[in-house]
Amino acid sequence: MNGGGSGTIRDSYKTLAAWLENAPPDLLQARSRQAELFFRRMGVTFAVYGDEESNERLIPFDVVPRIIGADEWGGLEKGLKQRVTAINAFLKDIYGPQDCIRAGIVPADLILTNPHYRPEMQGRRPPGDVWCHIAGVDLVRTGEDGFYVLEDNVRTPSGVSYMLENREMMMRLFPDLFAEHAVRPVEIYTDMLLRSLQASAPSGAGEDPTIVVLTPGPFNSAYYEHSFLADKLGVELVEGGDLFVNDDTVYMRTTEGPKRVDVIYRRIDDDFIDPLTFMPNSAVGVPGLMSAYFAGRVTLANAVGTGVADDKAVYTYMPEIIRFFTGEDAILKNVPTWRCREPDALKEVLGKLDELVVKEVGGSGGYGMLVGPTSTKAEIEAFRAKLIADPDDFIAQPTLSLSTAPTLNGGDLSPRHVDLRPFVLSSPAGVRVAPGGLTRVALKEGSLVVNSSQGGGTKDTWVLDN
């Protein structure tokens, strides 16, 4: 609750602090046990690949909310809209005239040799000219310096189901606490998403386009979220075998016969989406889907090829990208970052590996990274060898003095590091930000790794109306 370790309580937390002062000492623990029981009954889990103990885990949920004031959220919202607008313009450009490459804003090789660059999309324009329909932007706060962007998630960003389930759980367990706060409703996200997807339908889809959520199936780590979102949106959850393409049009198999599909909210990576265009051995894609896409007969959210903007090396150029495409300085700044592909930066990074966080440019989930201050000498030296062998594959960042949020540990409240993933929706109708986001918390004392696959938990995020 304090202002970056200053010992003072942030204004947004003062009502909560007073409520906690008067709460029975065992109340939070009792409500925490109730939350765990409810989540287990509802099956709110995620899968951990390679985990021999269990294929499904419950993400730890902390019952103390993370609270953001109205003014602070206003600045975040403005910065997020600016950033995602620039990302969409950047993707349109690199698959079009490539002005940003010719202007020297981004190195050509970083784009054209990027594993997520799809040459099949060169010269193509998705329906409505929107590339990134759903973005999850990871933010961290460092003391009193405000929020920084840690990374952009624009391929198939996950976590929104936990944001919504966390809010439902808190409203059930703490109605009295909600009554004392003017909290903006995050549950409007699914209505926002549905309207955004409808607005993104291709021309000729009619006033009531058919939307589906495409999942790789129940063995995917985020399958719970796929089924949750389909249910909340009121649309069909489909696997590749449920769809087929005829005459450059996508159809869904139903008991009443084929039904045309206009918008596919896909939770399948590019490589697997169409075995006729990408990986021929994909068993989860839809043969011929890309031909329908190229014909402008179906919208894919997100568009094929958006992964270039997911890349952590491209992330380092985002301030320049934002300035180039919007004419404005970035409202939300990047974390200072060394590009290991540059010899001088590599030399500096190798000289202080024990102080830095080093990440693979294509990594995710907290894997493939080195946290220098908490690593052994052997781990550092092993990572040094990887870095020297392939410097282009890594970036490095300082170990940030992240802000903390009060978290229930045992029977006591103690500070734990947190990040925030707000969700940003884009369509031809505009860019909107859900009023909240997924707060992830590092439950281990001193840990900076908040990923659920690495033992992190989540919190409900309250954005105040005043």
C-alpha positions in Angstrom: 0.0 0.0 0.0 3.0 2.3 0.4 4.3 4.7 -2.2 7.2 2.7 -3.5 8.7 1.9 -0.2 8.3 5.4 1.3 6.3 4.1 4.2 3.2 6.2 3.3 -0.1 4.8 2.2 -1.2 5.7 -1.3 -4.5 7.7 -1.4 -6.2 4.9 -3.4 -5.5 2.5 -0.5 -6.6 4.6 2.4 -10.2 3.3 2.6 -8.9 -0.3 2.4 -6.3 0.4 5.1 -9.1 1.6 7.4 -11.3 -1.4 6.6 -8.4 -3.8 7.4 -7.8 -2.0 10.7 -11.4 -2.9 11.8 -11.5 -6.4 10.2 -11.4 -9.5 12.5 -7.8 -10.9 12.5 -8.7 -14.2 10.8 -11.1 -12.8 8.2 -8.7 -12.6 5.3 -7.5 -16.2 5.8 -11.1 -17.5 6.0 -12.0 -15.7 2.8 -8.8 -16.9 1.1 -9.8 -20.5 1.9 -13.3 -19.9 0.6 -11.8 -18.5 -2.7 -9.6 -21.5 -3.2 -12.6 -23.8 -2.6 -14.8 -21.9 -5.1 -12.0 -21.9 -7.7 -11.5 -25.6 -7.4 -15.2 -26.3 -7.8 -15.3 -24.1 -10.9 -12.2 -25.7 -12.4 -10.4 -22.5 -12.8 -7.0 -24.0 -13.7 -4.1 -23.8 -16.1 -1.9 -26.6 -17.4 1.9 -26.8 -16.8 3.8 -28.5 -19.5 6.3 -31.1 -18.3 4.9 -31.0 -14.7 4.9 -34.6 -13.5 2.9 -33.9 -10.4 -0.2 -32.5 -12.1 -1.3 -31.4 -15.5 -3.7 -28.9 -14.0 -2.9 -26.3 -11.3 -5.0 -23.7 -9.5 -3.4 -20.3 -9.8 -2.9 -18.9 -6.3 -5.4 -16.0 -5.7 -4.6 -13.2 -3.2 -7.7 -11.7 -1.6 -6.2 -8.2 -1.1 -7.0 -6.1 -4.2 -4.6 -4.0 -6.1 -6.1 -0.5 -6.3 -5.4 2.2 -8.9 -6.7 5.7 -8.6 -8.8 7.4 -11.3 -6.2 10.0 -12.3 -3.4 7.4 -12.5 -5.6 5.1 -14.6 -6.4 8.0 -16.9 -2.8 8.4 -17.8 -2.3 4.7 -18.2 -5.3 4.4 -20.5 -4.0 7.3 -22.7 -0.6 5.7 -23.0 -2.0 2.2 -23.8 -4.2 3.5 -26.6 -1.2 5.4 -28.0 1.0 2.3 -27.9 -1.5 -0.1 -29.4 -2.4 2.4 -32.1 1.3 2.6 -33.0 1.7 -1.2 -33.0 -1.2 -1.5 -35.5 0.4 1.2 -37.7 3.8 -0.5 -37.5 2.3 -3.9 -38.5 0.4 -2.4 -41.4 3.7 -0.7 -42.5 6.0 -3.7 -42.3 3.6 -5.8 -44.3 3.1 -2.8 -46.7 5.4 0.0 -47.8 8.0 -0.6 -45.0 8.5 3.1 -44.5 9.9 2.6 -41.0 12.6 0.3 -42.3 13.6 2.8 -45.1 13.6 5.6 -42.6 16.1 3.6 -40.4 13.6 3.4 -37.5 13.9 -0.4 -37.2 16.7 -2.5 -38.8 15.5 -4.5 -41.8 17.1 -7.7 -40.6 15.2 -7.5 -37.3 12.0 -7.6 -39.2 12.7 -9.7 -42.3 14.6 -12.5 -40.5 12.3 -12.5 -37.5 10.8 -15.9 -36.8 7.3 -14.3 -36.5 7.5 -12.4 -39.8 5.1 -13.9 -42.3 6.2 -13.2 -45.8 2.8 -14.6 -46.9 1.2 -11.4 -45.5 3.4 -9.0 -47.4 1.1 -6.7 -49.4 -2.0 -8.1 -47.6 -4.5 -6.1 -45.6 -6.7 -7.7 -43.0 -10.5 -6.8 -43.0 -10.9 -3.4 -41.5 -7.1 -2.8 -41.6 -6.8 -3.9 -38.0 -3.9 -6.2 -37.2 -3.9 -6.4 -33.4 -7.5 -6.8 -32.1 -6.5 -7.9 -28.6 -3.4 -6.8 -26.8 -2.1 -7.4 -23.3 0.6 -4.9 -22.3 2.7 -5.9 -19.3 3.4 -2.9 -17.0 5.5 -2.5 -13.9 5.8 0.4 -11.5 9.1 1.4 -10.1 8.8 3.4 -6.9 7.6 6.9 -7.6 8.7 6.9 -11.2 5.3 5.6 -12.4 4.6 2.7 -14.8 6.9 1.3 -17.4 6.1 -1.2 -20.2 7.9 -4.5 -19.6 6.6 -6.2 -22.8 3.9 -6.3 -25.4 1.7 -9.4 -25.9 0.0 -9.2 -29.3 -0.1 -12.7 -30.7 -2.6 -14.5 -28.5 -2.5 -12.7 -25.1 -3.9 -14.7 -22.2 -5.1 -14.1 -18.7 -8.3 -12.2 -19.2 -10.4 -15.0 -17.8 -8.6 -14.8 -14.5 -9.1 -11.0 -14.5 -12.9 -11.6 -14.8 -13.0 -14.6 -12.4 -11.0 -12.7 -9.8 -13.5 -9.8 -9.9 -16.5 -12.2 -9.5 -14.8 -13.9 -6.6 -14.1 -10.6 -4.8 -17.6 -9.3 -5.2 -18.9 -12.6 -3.7 -16.5 -12.5 -0.8 -16.2 -8.8 0.1 -19.5 -7.0 -0.8 -19.1 -4.7 2.1 -15.6 -3.6 0.9 -17.0 -2.9 -2.6 -19.7 -0.8 -1.0 -17.0 1.5 0.3 -15.2 1.9 -3.0 -16.4 3.3 -6.4 -14.8 0.5 -8.5 -15.2 0.6 -12.2 -16.7 -2.6 -13.6 -14.3 -4.9 -15.4 -17.0 -7.4 -16.3 -17.9 -5.2 -19.2 -14.8 -6.6 -21.0 -16.7 -9.4 -22.7 -19.3 -6.9 -24.1 -16.5 -4.7 -25.3 -14.8 -7.7 -26.9 -17.9 -8.9 -28.6 -18.6 -5.4 -30.0 -15.0 -5.1 -31.2 -15.1 -8.4 -33.0 -18.5 -7.6 -34.6 -17.1 -4.3 -35.8 -14.1 -6.1 -37.3 -16.1 -8.5 -39.4 -15.4 -8.5 -43.2 -17.6 -6.6 -45.6 -20.6 -8.7 -46.6 -20.9 -10.3 -43.2 -24.2 -8.6 -42.4 -25.4 -7.0 -39.2 -25.1 -10.1 -37.1 -21.7 -11.7 -38.0 -21.0 -15.3 -36.9 -18.1 -15.3 -34.4 -16.2 -18.4 -33.1 -13.3 -19.0 -30.7 -10.8 -21.4 -32.2 -8.9 -23.5 -29.7 -6.2 -26.1 -30.2 -8.2 -28.3 -27.8 -8.4 -29.4 -24.1 -4.7 -30.2 -23.8 -3.7 -26.6 -24.4 -2.5 -24.8 -21.2 -5.1 -22.0 -21.7 -8.0 -24.2 -22.7 -10.0 -23.1 -19.6 -9.8 -19.5 -20.8 -10.8 -20.4 -24.3 -14.0 -22.2 -23.1 -14.7 -19.4 -20.6 -14.5 -16.7 -23.2 -16.7 -18.5 -25.7 -19.3 -19.0 -23.0 -19.2 -15.3 -21.9 -19.3 -14.1 -25.5 -22.2 -16.4 -26.3 -20.3 -17.9 -29.3 -19.2 -21.4 -30.3 -15.9 -22.9 -29.1 -14.5 -24.8 -32.0 -11.5 -26.9 -32.9 -9.9 -27.1 -36.4 -12.0 -30.1 -37.3 -15.2 -28.2 -36.7 -14.4 -25.8 -39.5 -13.9 -26.3 -43.3 -13.3 -24.0 -46.2 -15.3 -24.1 -49.5 -14.9 -21.5 -52.3 -12.7 -19.2 -50.1 -15.4 -19.2 -47.4 -15.1 -20.6 -43.9 -18.0 -22.8 -42.6 -18.7 -24.4 -39.3 -20.2 -27.8 -39.1 -23.5 -27.8 -37.2 -26.4 -30.2 -36.6 -28.4 -28.0 -39.0 -25.8 -28.0 -41.7 -22.9 -25.7 -42.6 -22.9 -22.2 -41.3 -20.7 -19.4 -42.6 -18.1 -18.1 -40.1 -17.2 -14.4 -40.3 -14.8 -13.8 -37.4 -12.4 -16.2 -35.8 -11.0 -15.3 -32.4 -8.1 -17.7 -32.7 -6.0 -19.0 -29.8 -3.8 -21.0 -32.2 -0.3 -19.7 -33.2 0.4 -18.9 -36.9 2.4 -22.0 -37.5 -0.5 -24.3 -36.8 -3.5 -22.4 -38.2 -3.5 -23.7 -41.8 -1.5 -26.8 -42.8 -1.7 -25.8 -46.5 0.2 -22.6 -45.8 2.3 -23.2 -42.7 3.2 -26.4 -40.9 1.8 -29.2 -43.1 1.7 -31.7 -40.1 -0.6 -29.4 -38.0 -3.6 -31.4 -36.8 -5.3 -28.4 -35.1 -5.6 -26.0 -38.0 -8.1 -25.5 -40.8 -6.9 -26.5 -44.3 -7.5 -23.6 -46.7 -8.2 -21.0 -44.0 -5.5 -18.6 -45.3 -7.1 -18.6 -48.8 -10.4 -17.4 -47.3 -8.4 -14.9 -45.2 -6.5 -13.6 -48.3 -9.9 -13.3 -50.1 -11.2 -11.0 -47.3 -14.0 -13.5 -46.4 -13.0 -14.0 -42.8 -11.4 -11.9 -40.0 -8.7 -13.5 -37.8 -8.2 -11.9 -34.5 -5.4 -11.3 -34.1 -4.1 -11.1 -37.6 -1.5 -13.5 -38.9 2.0 -12.0 -38.5 1.4 -9.9 -35.5 4.1 -11.8 -33.6 6.8 -9.4 -35.0 5.5 -6.8 -32.5 5.7 -9.4 -29.7 9.4 -9.7 -30.2 11.5 -8.4 -27.3 14.1 -7.0 -29.6 11.5 -5.0 -31.5 10.2 -3.9 -28.1 13.4 -2.0 -27.6 12.5 0.2 -30.7 9.0 1.0 -29.5 9.7 4.6 -28.4 11.0 5.3 -31.9 8.1 3.4 -33.5 5.6 5.4 -31.5 7.2 8.7 -32.5 7.4 7.7 -36.2 3.8 6.7 -36.5 2.0 9.1 -34.1 4.3 12.1 -34.1 4.3 12.0 -30.3 6.7 10.9 -27.6 5.7 7.7 -25.9 3.5 8.3 -22.9 4.4 5.0 -21.4 8.2 4.5 -21.4 10.1 1.3 -21.9 12.3 -0.3 -19.3 15.9 0.7 -20.1 17.2 -2.2 -22.3 20.5 -3.3 -23.8 20.3 -4.9 -27.3 22.8 -7.7 -27.1 22.9 -7.8 -30.9 24.9 -4.6 -30.6 28.6 -5.3 -29.8 29.1 -2.4 -27.3 25.9 -3.4 -25.5 26.9 -7.1 -25.4 30.3 -6.2 -23.9 28.6 -4.1 -21.2 26.1 -6.9 -20.4 28.7 -9.6 -20.2 30.6 -7.4 -17.7 27.7 -7.3 -15.2 25.6 -10.4 -15.8 25.2 -10.8 -12.0 23.3 -7.5 -11.9 20.9 -7.8 -14.9 17.9 -9.7 -16.1 18.6 -11.3 -19.5 15.7 -12.5 -21.7 15.4 -14.4 -24.9 13.8 -12.1 -27.5 11.1 -14.8 -28.3 10.7 -16.1 -24.7 7.6 -16.0 -22.6 6.2 -17.4 -19.4 9.3 -16.5 -17.4 11.3 -19.2 -19.2 14.6 -18.7 -21.0 15.7 -15.9 -18.8 18.5 -15.1 -16.3 17.8 -13.1 -13.1 21.4 -12.3 -12.3 21.1 -11.2 -8.6 19.3 -14.5 -7.7 21.4 -16.9 -9.9 24.3 -19.0 -8.9 27.8 -18.5 -10.5 27.3 -21.7 -12.4 24.0 -20.5 -13.8 25.5 -17.2 -14.8 28.4 -18.8 -16.6 26.1 -21.2 -18.4 24.0 -18.3 -19.6 27.2 -16.3 -20.5 28.1 -19.1 -23.0 24.6 -19.0 -24.5 24.8 -15.2 -24.8 28.2 -15.2 -26.5 27.0 -18.0 -28.9 23.9 -16.1 -30.0 23.8 -12.5 -28.9 21.0 -11.6 -31.3 18.7 -13.8 -29.4 18.9 -11.8 -26.2 18.1 -8.5 -24.5 19.1 -7.3 -21.0 17.5 -5.1 -18.5 18.4 -3.7 -15.1 17.0 -5.5 -12.0 14.2 -3.0 -11.3 13.2 -1.8 -7.9 9.6 -2.9 -8.5 6.8 -1.5 -6.4 5.0 -3.9 -4.1 1.4 -4.5 -3.1 0.1 -5.9 0.3 -0.4 -9.6 0.0 -1.7 -12.2 2.4 1.1 -14.6 3.5 0.1 -17.0 6.3 -2.0 -14.8 8.5 -0.1 -11.6 7.9 0.1 -9.0 5.2 3.5 -8.5 3.6 4.8 -6.7 0.5 5.2 -8.7 -2.7 6.3 -7.5 -6.2 3.5 -7.2 -8.8 3.0 -6.4 -12.4 -0.1 -5.5 -14.4 -1.5 -6.7 -17.7 -4.3 -4.4 -19.0 -6.2 -5.6 -22.1 -6.6 -3.3 -25.1 -9.1 -3.9 -27.8 -8.9 -2.5 -31.4 -11.4 -2.4 -34.2 -12.3 -0.1 -37.1 -14.6 1.6 -34.5 -11.6 2.6 -32.3 -9.3 1.5 -29.5 -10.7 0.8 -26.0 -9.1 -0.3 -22.7 -10.8 -2.5 -20.2 -10.9 -0.7 -16.8 -8.6 -2.9 -14.9 -6.4 -5.8 -15.8 -4.7 -8.9 -14.5 -2.4 -8.2 -11.6 0.2 -10.9 -11.2 2.1 -11.2 -7.9 5.4 -12.9 -7.0 4.4 -14.9 -3.9 7.9 -15.8 -2.9 9.5 -13.2 -0.8 11.9 -11.0 -2.8 11.1 -12.8 -6.1 10.6 -10.7 -9.2 9.1 -13.5 -11.3 5.3 -13.2 -11.3 4.4 -15.8 -14.0 1.9 -18.4 -12.9 4.0 -21.1 -14.4 6.8 -20.0 -12.1 4.8 -20.0 -8.9 3.2 -16.6 -9.1 -0.4 -15.7 -8.2 -3.0 -13.1 -9.2 -5.0 -10.3 -7.6 -8.2 -8.5 -8.5 -7.3 -5.0 -9.9 -9.6 -2.1 -8.8 -9.7 1.0 -10.9 -11.5 3.7 -8.9 -14.0 6.1 -10.4 -12.9 9.0 -8.3 
